[in-house]
Amino acid sequence: EAAVTQSPRNKVAVTGGKVTLSCNQTNNHNNMYWYRQDTGHGLRLIHYSYGAGSTEKGDIPDGYKASRPSQENFSLILELATPSQTSVYFCASGEYNYAEQFFGPGTRLTVL
Amino acid sequence: GDSVTQMQGQVTLSEDDFLFINCTYSTTWYPTLFWYVQYPGEGPQLLLKVTTANNKGISRGFEATYDKRTTSFHLQKASVQESDSAVYYCVLGTGNTRKLIFGLGTTLQVQP
């Protein structure tokens, strides 16, 4: 049974529209992460969280917001989507500092 | 800052060939080094974790070690199979952050 799930799995959005990507984990991990994956760039960290109510900026946070309303849920929000945000987005959870991270299956976002 | 360099973008082998992938890392903290594997349509998953220099991590026929003197770490397998075709990421974790730093990935294609 999948411990990290993401929704939607595929999304097409229009430029300037608002997009929310959702992540749920049943691992009871404190830390959660959002990455994007692009050819030539590998995986890059956008935002992360140490627990409910906390969010931290990762390496490429511009244009993105995050929300952690509970231990289980972590959302990534694109208030004004742009074509440069077309990518595959992965959510992950981890128990403690630099420990193994468990990834979801990814969301493919296309911004037209 | 902390960084990982993974030079081999693509590796093509035949079944039963020997696999060797090398990375270098840079950090001022004590490192923990990982290899993650990503199969098509899935999120990355942990393959190996190495916490002590010159100690060997072993999983699913893969071996990994890191050398503190040369700040390099590598992944090897004696005999690859077609099912090993995937993207392999070298990943650095450091004691001062809760983040993992991913290399750009090596796409392994194993021909039958």
Backbone of each chain as ProteinMPNN parsed JSONL, in Angstrom:
{"seq_chain_A": "EAAVTQSPRNKVAVTGGKVTLSCNQTNNHNNMYWYRQDTGHGLRLIHYSYGAGSTEKGDIPDGYKASRPSQENFSLILELATPSQTSVYFCASGEYNYAEQFFGPGTRLTVL", "coords_chain_A": {"N_chain_A": [[0.852, -1.198, 0.0], [0.661, 2.111, -1.004], [2.655, 4.599, 0.499], [3.166, 7.279, 0.145], [1.245, 9.45, -1.556], [0.124, 11.245, -4.441], [-1.787, 13.898, -5.842], [-3.271, 15.863, -8.452], [-2.388, 13.183, -10.783], [-1.783, 13.91, -13.313], [-1.859, 17.088, -14.88], [-3.188, 19.782, -16.666], [-2.744, 23.138, -17.116], [-3.592, 26.643, -17.468], [-1.723, 29.508, -18.492], [-1.156, 31.876, -15.961], [-3.132, 30.937, -14.342], [-4.264, 29.37, -11.246], [-2.705, 26.725, -9.527], [-2.884, 23.823, -7.605], [-1.065, 21.36, -6.075], [-1.284, 18.272, -4.485], [-0.247, 16.306, -1.666], [-0.08, 13.352, 0.2], [0.893, 11.525, 3.066], [1.38, 8.431, 4.739], [3.307, 7.613, 6.428], [3.844, 8.759, 8.818], [5.885, 10.617, 9.066], [7.919, 13.368, 10.052], [9.128, 15.211, 8.315], [8.575, 16.689, 5.139], [8.732, 17.08, 1.569], [8.967, 18.974, -1.481], [9.826, 18.494, -4.814], [11.02, 19.335, -8.107], [11.434, 17.847, -11.317], [13.494, 17.981, -14.013], [14.758, 17.546, -17.309], [18.234, 17.529, -17.583], [18.567, 18.916, -15.264], [18.068, 17.335, -13.111], [16.795, 16.461, -9.897], [15.311, 19.009, -8.094], [14.993, 20.924, -5.15], [12.109, 22.476, -3.928], [10.304, 23.409, -1.847], [10.156, 22.645, 1.689], [9.2, 20.938, 4.741], [9.101, 20.83, 8.3], [7.17, 19.906, 9.915], [3.68, 19.93, 10.88], [2.231, 23.02, 10.069], [4.614, 24.291, 9.493], [6.771, 25.641, 6.974], [9.492, 25.718, 4.698], [11.833, 27.421, 2.615], [13.222, 25.942, -0.258], [15.727, 25.235, -2.66], [14.865, 26.377, -5.052], [12.54, 28.308, -4.759], [11.047, 30.373, -5.913], [8.04, 31.617, -7.232], [6.468, 29.657, -6.214], [4.396, 28.453, -3.556], [3.966, 26.876, -0.343], [2.083, 24.642, 1.751], [1.411, 23.238, 4.893], [-0.858, 21.749, 6.418], [-1.317, 19.648, 8.157], [0.123, 16.714, 9.746], [0.066, 14.746, 7.803], [-0.418, 15.898, 5.299], [0.729, 17.879, 2.562], [0.97, 20.61, 0.546], [1.616, 22.037, -2.672], [1.616, 25.155, -4.161], [0.888, 27.011, -6.988], [0.471, 30.172, -7.637], [0.253, 31.873, -9.834], [0.491, 30.42, -12.585], [3.123, 29.609, -14.873], [4.509, 28.9, -18.159], [7.147, 28.014, -17.78], [7.031, 26.532, -15.536], [6.191, 24.078, -16.222], [6.627, 20.718, -15.703], [7.733, 17.703, -13.983], [6.553, 16.909, -10.848], [7.572, 15.931, -7.645], [6.69, 14.629, -4.511], [7.936, 13.994, -1.232], [8.597, 12.144, 1.791], [10.265, 12.11, 4.984], [11.99, 10.781, 7.844], [13.853, 11.95, 9.665], [16.719, 14.133, 9.995], [18.513, 14.201, 6.969], [17.856, 11.586, 6.393], [16.679, 8.581, 4.764], [14.484, 9.323, 2.101], [11.117, 9.004, 1.116], [9.451, 8.686, -1.818], [6.663, 9.973, -3.69], [4.581, 9.063, -6.553], [4.697, 11.057, -8.433], [3.644, 14.057, -10.198], [2.635, 15.104, -13.294], [2.841, 18.177, -14.683], [1.574, 20.428, -16.987], [1.823, 23.582, -18.316], [0.096, 25.71, -20.276]], "CA_chain_A": [[0.0, 0.0, 0.0], [1.509, 3.279, -1.2], [2.733, 5.42, 1.686], [3.143, 8.675, -0.293], [0.397, 9.576, -2.733], [0.037, 12.598, -4.986], [-2.918, 14.151, -6.734], [-3.566, 14.855, -9.464], [-1.212, 12.582, -11.403], [-1.547, 14.725, -14.502], [-2.617, 18.342, -14.818], [-2.935, 20.798, -17.675], [-3.194, 24.434, -16.609], [-3.368, 27.783, -18.368], [-0.849, 30.548, -17.96], [-1.837, 32.816, -15.084], [-4.08, 30.245, -13.484], [-3.78, 28.853, -9.966], [-2.576, 25.274, -9.503], [-2.545, 23.237, -6.316], [-0.666, 19.955, -6.097], [-1.472, 17.735, -3.137], [0.553, 15.151, -1.268], [-0.481, 12.735, 1.455], [1.777, 10.435, 3.48], [0.931, 7.632, 5.876], [4.508, 7.15, 7.113], [3.96, 9.514, 10.071], [7.159, 11.313, 9.072], [7.844, 14.798, 10.329], [9.61, 16.04, 7.205], [8.041, 16.473, 3.792], [9.513, 17.823, 0.582], [8.517, 19.069, -2.864], [10.881, 18.617, -5.817], [10.666, 19.242, -9.512], [12.425, 17.079, -12.079], [13.604, 18.442, -15.398], [15.914, 17.037, -18.033], [19.417, 18.378, -17.477], [18.645, 19.535, -13.936], [17.849, 16.357, -12.057], [15.765, 16.791, -8.907], [15.606, 20.255, -7.382], [14.123, 21.11, -3.995], [11.331, 23.71, -4.012], [9.952, 23.739, -0.464], [10.083, 21.505, 2.571], [8.49, 21.215, 5.991], [9.548, 20.024, 9.44], [6.001, 19.421, 10.631], [2.448, 20.682, 10.634], [2.312, 24.459, 10.266], [5.914, 24.857, 9.095], [7.272, 25.501, 5.611], [10.802, 26.327, 4.5], [12.215, 27.537, 1.215], [14.295, 25.104, -0.741], [16.715, 25.858, -3.538], [14.216, 27.119, -6.145], [11.185, 28.553, -4.274], [10.36, 31.49, -6.562], [6.86, 31.249, -8.002], [5.782, 28.572, -5.522], [4.116, 28.507, -2.126], [3.676, 25.563, 0.208], [1.212, 24.642, 2.909], [1.439, 21.955, 5.627], [-1.924, 21.889, 7.412], [-1.341, 18.509, 9.07], [1.28, 15.817, 9.607], [-0.07, 13.885, 6.637], [-0.656, 16.589, 4.033], [1.646, 18.944, 2.172], [0.534, 21.089, -0.771], [2.428, 22.992, -3.419], [0.671, 26.076, -4.784], [1.371, 27.929, -8.005], [-0.584, 31.19, -7.677], [0.161, 32.365, -11.214], [1.308, 29.439, -13.301], [3.806, 30.037, -16.099], [4.998, 27.74, -18.929], [8.427, 27.536, -17.247], [6.738, 25.623, -14.436], [5.903, 22.761, -16.786], [7.636, 19.82, -15.135], [7.214, 16.622, -13.156], [6.722, 17.284, -9.446], [7.588, 14.813, -6.705], [6.599, 14.845, -3.08], [8.637, 12.961, -0.476], [8.595, 12.287, 3.245], [11.446, 11.569, 5.637], [11.774, 10.739, 9.293], [14.73, 12.859, 10.384], [17.718, 14.798, 9.166], [19.209, 13.529, 5.882], [17.534, 10.165, 6.325], [16.022, 8.148, 3.536], [13.223, 9.96, 1.747], [10.198, 8.136, 0.394], [8.864, 9.531, -2.849], [5.418, 9.64, -4.354], [4.709, 8.663, -7.961], [4.896, 12.219, -9.287], [2.565, 14.737, -10.915], [3.11, 15.771, -14.508], [2.126, 19.447, -14.871], [1.815, 21.157, -18.229], [1.231, 24.916, -18.304], [-0.008, 26.175, -21.679]], "C_chain_A": [[0.888, 1.248, 0.0], [1.466, 4.174, 0.017], [2.744, 6.905, 1.364], [2.335, 8.724, -1.59], [0.309, 11.033, -3.143], [-1.203, 12.711, -5.85], [-2.89, 15.598, -7.198], [-2.294, 14.223, -9.992], [-0.818, 13.324, -12.676], [-2.416, 15.968, -14.43], [-2.191, 19.236, -15.97], [-3.538, 22.097, -17.174], [-2.916, 25.52, -17.64], [-2.455, 28.792, -17.692], [-1.655, 31.559, -17.157], [-2.851, 32.184, -14.15], [-3.427, 29.764, -12.19], [-3.796, 27.323, -10.008], [-2.215, 24.838, -8.087], [-2.243, 21.758, -6.504], [-0.693, 19.443, -4.663], [-0.653, 16.479, -2.916], [0.06, 14.66, 0.082], [0.482, 11.599, 1.785], [1.229, 9.745, 4.719], [2.111, 7.061, 6.652], [4.652, 7.742, 8.517], [5.338, 10.174, 10.205], [6.967, 12.79, 9.354], [8.153, 15.64, 9.093], [8.943, 15.655, 5.89], [8.687, 17.47, 2.838], [8.762, 17.877, -0.754], [9.729, 19.314, -3.76], [10.244, 18.771, -7.199], [11.815, 18.565, -10.245], [12.374, 17.527, -13.531], [14.859, 17.861, -16.02], [17.068, 18.031, -17.948], [19.593, 19.039, -16.124], [18.464, 18.527, -12.808], [16.681, 16.75, -11.17], [16.189, 18.042, -8.146], [14.548, 20.514, -6.315], [13.434, 22.465, -4.046], [10.993, 24.227, -2.608], [10.012, 22.468, 0.369], [9.467, 21.932, 3.9], [8.994, 20.275, 7.075], [8.367, 19.419, 10.205], [4.807, 20.298, 10.336], [2.652, 22.148, 10.976], [3.616, 25.093, 9.832], [6.17, 24.645, 7.61], [8.595, 26.25, 5.509], [11.089, 26.402, 3.01], [13.365, 26.589, 0.902], [15.229, 25.883, -1.646], [16.098, 26.691, -4.666], [12.775, 27.466, -5.767], [10.379, 29.601, -5.051], [9.215, 30.993, -7.426], [6.032, 30.149, -7.36], [5.525, 28.941, -4.063], [3.826, 27.091, -1.658], [2.809, 25.714, 1.443], [1.242, 23.261, 3.545], [0.398, 22.056, 6.744], [-1.954, 20.762, 8.45], [-0.081, 17.673, 8.868], [1.248, 15.094, 8.27], [-0.063, 14.618, 5.31], [0.281, 17.772, 3.796], [1.288, 19.353, 0.75], [1.544, 22.044, -1.366], [1.479, 23.84, -4.249], [1.402, 26.978, -5.767], [0.277, 28.968, -8.188], [-0.828, 31.69, -9.102], [1.063, 31.477, -12.064], [1.906, 30.023, -14.577], [4.305, 28.795, -16.846], [6.319, 27.182, -18.413], [8.241, 26.59, -16.059], [6.221, 24.263, -14.927], [7.006, 21.802, -16.366], [6.934, 18.608, -14.529], [7.561, 16.949, -11.708], [6.616, 16.043, -8.559], [7.492, 15.328, -5.28], [7.341, 13.703, -2.389], [8.452, 13.205, 1.011], [9.838, 11.625, 3.818], [11.318, 11.713, 7.138], [12.604, 11.754, 10.041], [15.809, 13.353, 9.445], [18.43, 13.847, 8.214], [19.004, 12.014, 5.877], [16.929, 9.846, 4.965], [14.727, 8.913, 3.339], [12.411, 8.999, 0.886], [9.382, 9.015, -0.559], [7.503, 9.014, -3.299], [5.651, 9.348, -5.825], [4.881, 9.829, -8.925], [3.614, 12.754, -9.893], [3.179, 15.417, -12.13], [2.237, 16.989, -14.75], [2.559, 20.077, -16.189], [1.092, 22.488, -18.146], [1.273, 25.466, -19.723], [-0.133, 27.684, -21.75]], "O_chain_A": [[1.742, 1.425, 0.869], [0.389, 4.486, 0.525], [2.374, 7.718, 2.21], [2.706, 8.11, -2.59], [0.405, 11.938, -2.314], [-1.617, 11.753, -6.502], [-2.525, 16.482, -6.422], [-1.205, 14.696, -9.668], [0.353, 13.351, -13.054], [-3.561, 15.916, -13.979], [-1.001, 19.427, -16.223], [-4.722, 22.144, -16.842], [-2.116, 25.341, -18.558], [-2.428, 28.905, -16.467], [-2.696, 32.04, -17.604], [-3.37, 32.851, -13.255], [-2.203, 29.755, -12.059], [-4.763, 26.709, -10.46], [-1.339, 25.425, -7.453], [-3.063, 21.004, -7.027], [-0.191, 20.094, -3.746], [-0.401, 15.7, -3.836], [-0.186, 15.451, 0.992], [0.846, 10.808, 0.915], [0.69, 10.383, 5.623], [1.945, 6.132, 7.443], [5.477, 7.286, 9.308], [5.886, 10.279, 11.302], [5.974, 13.389, 8.943], [7.511, 16.663, 8.857], [8.771, 14.478, 5.571], [9.125, 18.549, 3.237], [8.026, 16.956, -1.107], [10.542, 20.204, -3.51], [9.094, 18.392, -7.423], [12.982, 18.678, -9.869], [11.333, 17.456, -14.183], [15.885, 17.701, -15.358], [16.897, 19.222, -18.208], [20.627, 19.648, -15.852], [18.694, 18.864, -11.646], [15.692, 17.308, -11.645], [17.299, 18.113, -7.619], [13.354, 20.342, -6.557], [14.096, 23.493, -4.191], [11.355, 25.344, -2.241], [9.932, 21.359, -0.16], [9.244, 23.116, 4.151], [9.275, 19.102, 6.829], [8.547, 18.531, 11.038], [4.916, 21.294, 9.622], [3.178, 22.482, 12.038], [3.721, 26.32, 9.805], [5.83, 23.6, 7.055], [8.792, 27.282, 6.152], [10.645, 25.553, 2.237], [14.323, 26.449, 1.662], [15.486, 27.064, -1.414], [16.738, 27.61, -5.177], [11.854, 26.957, -6.405], [9.166, 29.707, -4.871], [9.376, 30.082, -8.239], [5.003, 29.751, -7.905], [6.316, 29.638, -3.427], [3.485, 26.217, -2.454], [2.796, 26.759, 2.094], [1.118, 22.245, 2.861], [0.728, 22.404, 7.877], [-2.559, 20.918, 9.511], [0.684, 17.901, 7.931], [2.295, 14.855, 7.669], [0.265, 14.021, 4.285], [0.578, 18.55, 4.702], [1.303, 18.519, -0.155], [2.238, 22.767, -0.65], [0.629, 23.305, -4.961], [2.398, 27.618, -5.43], [-0.739, 28.687, -8.824], [-1.969, 31.901, -9.515], [2.249, 31.757, -12.235], [1.276, 30.825, -15.267], [4.504, 27.747, -16.231], [6.59, 25.994, -18.588], [9.187, 25.928, -15.632], [5.857, 23.406, -14.122], [8.182, 22.042, -16.64], [5.708, 18.501, -14.558], [8.715, 17.23, -11.383], [5.706, 15.227, -8.7], [8.121, 16.316, -4.903], [7.374, 12.582, -2.895], [8.185, 14.327, 1.44], [10.396, 10.702, 3.224], [10.651, 12.613, 7.648], [12.102, 12.373, 10.98], [15.815, 13.035, 8.256], [18.9, 12.789, 8.634], [19.862, 11.259, 5.42], [16.702, 10.729, 4.138], [13.967, 9.127, 4.283], [12.951, 8.281, 0.045], [8.714, 9.961, -0.141], [7.227, 7.814, -3.294], [6.788, 9.382, -6.295], [5.178, 9.623, -10.102], [2.637, 12.029, -10.079], [4.119, 16.202, -12.011], [1.037, 16.861, -14.993], [3.748, 20.235, -16.464], [-0.12, 22.525, -17.93], [2.344, 25.662, -20.298], [-0.23, 28.245, -22.841]]}, "seq_chain_B": "GDSVTQMQGQVTLSEDDFLFINCTYSTTWYPTLFWYVQYPGEGPQLLLKVTTANNKGISRGFEATYDKRTTSFHLQKASVQESDSAVYYCVLGTGNTRKLIFGLGTTLQVQP", "coords_chain_B": {"N_chain_B": [[29.121, 25.852, -0.909], [27.327, 22.758, -0.179], [27.663, 20.075, -2.501], [27.129, 17.855, -5.314], [28.613, 16.007, -7.896], [27.89, 14.394, -10.808], [29.023, 12.808, -13.422], [28.559, 11.019, -15.548], [26.207, 10.882, -17.909], [24.783, 9.068, -19.453], [24.757, 5.584, -19.764], [25.388, 2.703, -21.561], [25.011, -0.709, -21.614], [25.577, -4.258, -22.077], [23.76, -7.218, -21.184], [25.039, -8.934, -18.322], [27.35, -7.461, -18.255], [29.811, -5.445, -16.49], [29.061, -2.901, -14.167], [29.883, 0.44, -13.408], [29.599, 3.381, -11.738], [30.462, 6.693, -11.043], [30.773, 9.322, -8.636], [31.479, 12.641, -7.385], [31.797, 14.523, -4.368], [31.172, 17.437, -2.326], [31.54, 18.884, 0.754], [31.499, 20.511, 3.929], [30.759, 19.231, 6.113], [30.163, 16.173, 7.946], [29.551, 13.553, 5.785], [26.645, 11.738, 4.614], [26.023, 9.302, 2.281], [24.102, 8.414, -0.531], [22.598, 6.155, -2.896], [20.075, 6.466, -5.175], [17.452, 4.976, -7.109], [15.542, 5.266, -10.053], [12.802, 4.105, -11.709], [11.066, 3.956, -14.868], [8.246, 6.094, -14.91], [7.913, 6.135, -12.188], [8.572, 7.335, -8.788], [11.786, 8.303, -7.376], [13.649, 5.817, -5.538], [15.211, 4.514, -2.607], [18.297, 2.929, -3.029], [20.854, 2.317, -1.942], [22.651, 3.103, 1.061], [25.354, 4.778, 2.526], [27.207, 5.334, 5.314], [29.699, 5.503, 6.435], [33.037, 6.128, 5.617], [34.795, 4.131, 3.279], [33.49, 1.858, 4.067], [31.285, -0.729, 2.95], [28.252, -0.572, 1.237], [25.571, -2.739, 0.491], [23.156, -3.969, -1.721], [20.618, -5.668, -3.411], [22.427, -6.841, -5.201], [23.999, -4.717, -5.921], [26.807, -2.661, -5.063], [28.256, -0.162, -2.962], [30.618, 2.323, -2.119], [32.406, 4.936, -0.356], [35.088, 7.281, -0.643], [36.841, 9.139, 1.487], [39.185, 10.544, 1.213], [39.513, 11.181, -1.502], [37.099, 12.317, -1.909], [35.067, 10.952, -3.308], [32.476, 8.801, -4.508], [31.105, 5.649, -5.38], [29.107, 3.436, -7.43], [28.603, 0.048, -8.065], [28.097, -2.957, -9.983], [28.369, -6.371, -10.517], [27.285, -7.877, -12.607], [25.083, -6.854, -14.815], [21.532, -6.746, -15.454], [18.799, -6.718, -17.801], [16.605, -5.704, -16.46], [17.714, -3.889, -14.741], [17.818, -1.496, -15.981], [17.439, 1.896, -15.709], [17.287, 5.127, -14.048], [19.985, 6.317, -12.182], [20.799, 7.932, -9.24], [23.276, 9.722, -7.528], [23.499, 10.853, -4.21], [23.756, 13.308, -1.724], [23.747, 13.69, 1.742], [23.847, 15.883, 4.499], [25.013, 16.783, 7.777], [24.13, 19.239, 8.668], [21.769, 20.06, 7.613], [18.358, 19.28, 6.712], [18.146, 18.35, 4.251], [18.473, 16.621, 1.114], [20.912, 16.345, -1.438], [20.814, 16.027, -4.804], [22.549, 14.384, -7.454], [22.837, 14.787, -11.068], [21.983, 12.499, -12.262], [22.343, 9.25, -13.777], [21.556, 7.632, -16.658], [20.946, 4.361, -17.144], [21.086, 1.962, -19.591], [20.398, -1.272, -20.381], [21.125, -3.67, -22.644], [19.574, -6.55, -24.077]], "CA_chain_B": [[28.063, 25.04, -0.338], [27.36, 21.323, -0.455], [27.36, 19.774, -3.898], [27.409, 16.527, -5.859], [28.849, 16.021, -9.332], [27.689, 13.072, -11.417], [29.42, 13.163, -14.779], [28.096, 10.104, -16.592], [24.795, 11.094, -18.135], [24.159, 7.894, -20.068], [25.624, 4.403, -19.859], [24.739, 1.588, -22.267], [25.731, -1.961, -21.409], [24.899, -5.499, -22.423], [23.531, -8.079, -20.014], [26.209, -9.562, -17.711], [28.484, -6.524, -18.181], [30.125, -4.821, -15.202], [28.62, -1.511, -14.063], [30.605, 1.307, -12.466], [29.205, 4.785, -11.845], [31.24, 7.436, -10.059], [30.394, 10.698, -8.318], [32.289, 13.35, -6.4], [30.974, 15.357, -3.501], [31.859, 18.502, -1.6], [30.828, 19.343, 1.943], [32.35, 20.768, 5.09], [30.188, 18.44, 7.204], [30.317, 14.73, 7.814], [28.526, 13.191, 4.802], [25.995, 10.452, 4.394], [25.888, 9.201, 0.822], [23.043, 7.513, -0.973], [22.258, 5.929, -4.301], [18.664, 6.264, -5.447], [17.161, 4.478, -8.451], [14.215, 5.661, -10.532], [12.304, 3.362, -12.858], [10.139, 4.782, -15.649], [6.903, 6.31, -14.392], [7.893, 6.051, -10.74], [9.448, 8.231, -8.074], [13.041, 7.678, -6.942], [13.604, 4.989, -4.337], [16.542, 4.266, -2.071], [18.98, 1.69, -3.385], [21.921, 2.062, -0.98], [23.058, 4.203, 1.925], [26.677, 4.543, 3.104], [27.425, 6.372, 6.323], [31.088, 5.496, 6.885], [33.994, 6.032, 4.516], [35.441, 2.848, 2.989], [32.57, 0.752, 4.342], [30.548, -1.077, 1.749], [26.825, -0.804, 1.289], [25.208, -3.779, -0.478], [21.728, -4.199, -1.866], [20.122, -6.169, -4.711], [23.569, -7.114, -6.064], [24.778, -3.495, -6.084], [27.704, -2.283, -3.979], [28.655, 1.239, -2.967], [31.542, 2.798, -1.089], [32.922, 6.27, -0.62], [36.474, 7.531, -0.266], [36.908, 10.483, 2.063], [40.403, 11.222, 0.744], [39.278, 11.728, -2.848], [35.698, 12.791, -1.903], [34.34, 10.306, -4.392], [31.772, 7.57, -4.169], [30.75, 4.947, -6.594], [28.149, 2.333, -7.432], [29.024, -0.985, -9.0], [27.406, -4.237, -9.996], [29.226, -7.287, -11.273], [26.625, -8.425, -13.792], [23.789, -6.163, -14.922], [20.439, -7.38, -16.195], [17.941, -5.75, -18.498], [15.716, -5.103, -15.459], [18.434, -2.811, -14.042], [17.695, -0.262, -16.757], [16.8, 2.904, -14.86], [18.14, 6.283, -13.774], [20.645, 6.176, -10.89], [21.204, 9.226, -8.693], [24.074, 9.812, -6.315], [22.819, 11.82, -3.357], [24.515, 13.7, -0.542], [23.071, 14.227, 2.908], [24.832, 16.435, 5.426], [24.509, 16.871, 9.14], [23.664, 20.56, 9.06], [20.475, 20.357, 6.995], [17.468, 18.122, 6.551], [17.958, 18.229, 2.818], [19.333, 15.766, 0.301], [21.361, 16.996, -2.665], [20.835, 15.0, -5.845], [23.287, 14.559, -8.689], [21.975, 14.92, -12.242], [21.475, 11.193, -12.654], [22.937, 8.461, -14.862], [20.587, 6.73, -17.282], [21.534, 3.072, -17.516], [20.317, 1.133, -20.516], [21.009, -2.583, -20.527], [20.584, -4.354, -23.823], [19.56, -8.013, -23.894]], "C_chain_B": [[28.225, 23.582, -0.695], [26.987, 21.051, -1.904], [27.732, 18.339, -4.242], [27.587, 16.661, -7.36], [28.778, 14.598, -9.867], [27.884, 13.266, -12.913], [28.802, 12.29, -15.855], [26.596, 10.282, -16.779], [24.092, 9.847, -18.643], [25.194, 6.785, -20.139], [24.82, 3.294, -20.535], [25.608, 0.354, -22.134], [24.929, -3.115, -21.97], [24.724, -6.326, -21.156], [24.829, -8.8, -19.629], [27.45, -8.671, -17.724], [28.635, -5.999, -16.755], [29.718, -3.35, -15.24], [29.464, -0.772, -13.039], [30.178, 2.737, -12.74], [29.886, 5.545, -10.708], [30.695, 8.847, -9.863], [31.45, 11.321, -7.423], [31.375, 14.252, -5.585], [31.837, 16.417, -2.833], [30.987, 18.926, -0.439], [31.833, 19.6, 3.049], [31.861, 19.969, 6.301], [30.437, 16.957, 6.954], [29.206, 14.222, 6.896], [27.876, 11.834, 5.041], [25.681, 10.385, 2.914], [24.912, 8.103, 0.442], [23.134, 7.283, -2.482], [20.756, 5.671, -4.361], [18.512, 5.759, -6.882], [15.735, 4.879, -8.814], [13.879, 4.88, -11.787], [11.273, 4.216, -13.598], [8.756, 4.868, -15.02], [6.785, 6.256, -12.88], [8.735, 7.156, -10.111], [10.745, 7.537, -7.71], [12.833, 6.849, -5.679], [15.031, 4.685, -3.9], [17.071, 2.917, -2.525], [20.019, 1.33, -2.317], [22.198, 3.314, -0.167], [24.407, 3.842, 2.535], [26.994, 5.673, 4.068], [28.881, 6.491, 6.753], [32.023, 5.288, 5.707], [34.642, 4.654, 4.487], [34.625, 1.636, 3.458], [31.706, 0.509, 3.132], [29.065, -1.21, 2.063], [26.461, -1.798, 0.199], [23.7, -3.942, -0.496], [21.424, -4.656, -3.274], [21.272, -6.429, -5.691], [24.431, -5.889, -6.346], [25.641, -3.261, -4.838], [28.072, -0.818, -4.109], [29.636, 1.5, -1.832], [31.874, 4.255, -1.37], [34.299, 6.438, -0.001], [36.587, 8.977, 0.212], [38.103, 11.27, 1.521], [40.185, 11.887, -0.607], [37.893, 12.338, -2.984], [34.927, 12.241, -3.093], [33.548, 9.135, -3.842], [31.22, 6.926, -5.43], [29.752, 3.833, -6.334], [28.639, 1.31, -8.434], [28.146, -2.218, -8.873], [28.167, -5.159, -10.929], [28.603, -7.715, -12.597], [25.233, -7.816, -13.91], [22.8, -6.975, -15.744], [19.586, -6.295, -16.843], [17.035, -5.021, -17.502], [16.404, -4.011, -14.632], [18.381, -1.488, -14.799], [16.857, 0.749, -15.981], [17.723, 4.118, -14.794], [18.68, 6.141, -12.354], [21.16, 7.544, -10.449], [22.159, 9.023, -7.519], [23.565, 11.012, -5.515], [23.642, 12.053, -2.091], [23.579, 14.2, 0.545], [24.118, 14.737, 3.88], [24.183, 16.722, 6.769], [23.902, 18.204, 9.507], [22.307, 20.915, 8.446], [19.622, 19.098, 6.999], [17.254, 17.835, 5.078], [18.9, 17.185, 2.234], [19.681, 16.523, -0.977], [21.573, 15.915, -3.709], [21.812, 15.381, -6.954], [22.309, 14.589, -9.857], [21.425, 13.594, -12.738], [22.241, 10.57, -13.803], [21.883, 7.503, -15.379], [21.307, 5.474, -17.743], [20.584, 2.322, -18.436], [21.068, -0.17, -20.707], [20.329, -3.319, -21.668], [20.66, -5.866, -23.634], [20.578, -8.714, -24.776]], "O_chain_B": [[29.144, 23.207, -1.423], [26.11, 21.708, -2.466], [28.534, 17.7, -3.559], [26.809, 17.345, -8.024], [29.516, 13.716, -9.428], [27.02, 13.82, -13.593], [28.544, 12.764, -16.961], [25.804, 9.888, -15.923], [22.935, 9.597, -18.302], [26.344, 7.004, -20.518], [23.702, 2.988, -20.121], [26.786, 0.364, -22.49], [23.751, -2.97, -22.299], [25.453, -6.151, -20.179], [25.605, -9.218, -20.488], [28.504, -9.09, -17.246], [27.723, -6.094, -15.934], [29.989, -2.643, -16.211], [29.731, -1.278, -11.949], [30.37, 3.248, -13.843], [29.887, 5.099, -9.561], [30.217, 9.48, -10.805], [32.225, 10.614, -6.778], [30.321, 14.684, -6.052], [33.063, 16.309, -2.782], [29.825, 19.287, -0.626], [32.893, 18.977, 3.095], [32.464, 20.018, 7.374], [30.87, 16.557, 5.873], [28.03, 14.433, 7.191], [28.484, 10.917, 5.594], [25.124, 11.33, 2.357], [24.905, 7.016, 1.02], [23.671, 8.102, -3.228], [20.235, 4.78, -3.69], [19.324, 6.068, -7.754], [14.834, 4.834, -7.975], [14.574, 4.974, -12.8], [10.672, 5.11, -13.001], [8.167, 3.854, -14.646], [5.68, 6.324, -12.341], [9.508, 7.828, -10.793], [10.811, 6.308, -7.729], [11.959, 7.141, -4.862], [15.943, 4.609, -4.724], [16.389, 1.898, -2.421], [20.066, 0.195, -1.843], [22.009, 4.435, -0.638], [24.59, 2.722, 3.011], [27.041, 6.838, 3.673], [29.259, 7.483, 7.376], [31.826, 4.383, 4.896], [34.99, 4.088, 5.523], [35.048, 0.498, 3.254], [31.422, 1.432, 2.369], [28.674, -1.872, 3.025], [26.988, -1.712, -0.91], [23.05, -4.04, 0.545], [21.93, -4.077, -4.235], [21.099, -6.25, -6.896], [25.494, -6.016, -6.954], [25.261, -3.611, -3.721], [28.187, -0.289, -5.215], [29.497, 0.965, -0.732], [31.654, 4.752, -2.475], [34.629, 5.827, 1.015], [36.444, 9.915, -0.572], [38.048, 12.492, 1.387], [40.619, 13.018, -0.83], [37.539, 12.829, -4.056], [34.226, 12.974, -3.791], [33.915, 8.55, -2.823], [30.913, 7.6, -6.413], [29.573, 3.361, -5.211], [29.047, 1.668, -9.539], [27.547, -2.488, -7.832], [28.564, -4.752, -12.021], [29.307, -7.895, -13.591], [24.313, -8.211, -13.194], [23.176, -7.774, -16.602], [19.651, -5.121, -16.478], [16.734, -3.842, -17.689], [15.735, -3.285, -13.897], [18.854, -0.469, -14.297], [15.704, 0.483, -15.64], [18.794, 4.137, -15.401], [17.918, 5.875, -11.425], [21.867, 8.223, -11.192], [21.875, 8.235, -6.616], [23.242, 12.056, -6.081], [24.151, 11.115, -1.478], [22.716, 15.04, 0.291], [25.157, 14.105, 4.069], [22.967, 16.881, 6.874], [23.232, 18.318, 10.534], [21.76, 21.978, 8.741], [20.109, 17.997, 7.256], [16.297, 17.159, 4.699], [19.969, 16.905, 2.778], [18.853, 17.247, -1.529], [22.391, 15.011, -3.536], [21.897, 16.544, -7.348], [21.102, 14.436, -9.669], [20.498, 13.571, -13.548], [22.728, 11.268, -14.692], [21.376, 6.662, -14.636], [22.168, 5.521, -18.622], [19.426, 2.082, -18.096], [22.222, -0.181, -21.137], [19.121, -3.555, -21.652], [21.641, -6.4, -23.116], [20.687, -9.94, -24.738]]}, "name": "protein", "num_of_chains": 2, "seq": "EAAVTQSPRNKVAVTGGKVTLSCNQTNNHNNMYWYRQDTGHGLRLIHYSYGAGSTEKGDIPDGYKASRPSQENFSLILELATPSQTSVYFCASGEYNYAEQFFGPGTRLTVLGDSVTQMQGQVTLSEDDFLFINCTYSTTWYPTLFWYVQYPGEGPQLLLKVTTANNKGISRGFEATYDKRTTSFHLQKASVQESDSAVYYCVLGTGNTRKLIFGLGTTLQVQP"}
